[in-house]
Amino acid sequence: MLSIIIQVLLGIGFIMFGFMKFGSKQMVEGFKTYGYSAGFRIFTGLVEVIAAALLIVGIWHEQVAALGGALVVATMIGAILTHIKIKDNFRNMMMPIILLILGGIVLVLNYSSLLR
């Protein structure tokens, strides 16, 4: 049950943030600040929307939930490394760290389904 609650929360969040990366002025400016191209911004948005879809479908299929959790973990590691690269303050890294932990929980709770 814990995994499903986290999956729904992450799914909703990643759908919103993923779609924002397709054209939100804030995201466009943010990715410029990070030194990333518009293509990478769009790619990141697609990855986040795919992760959200996997998490939501994973409510009914644990293997898919594990894959969605792994994708969240990988994406948030990239986000944290980006914040470190630009020497951002720790406060701005808190959201990616929290999302990394939540994605990790989903992955761990559903990992055994990948071994079947």
Helices and strands as residue ranges (DSSP letters): H 2-20, H 25-34, H 38-57, H 62-85, H 90-110, G 111-115
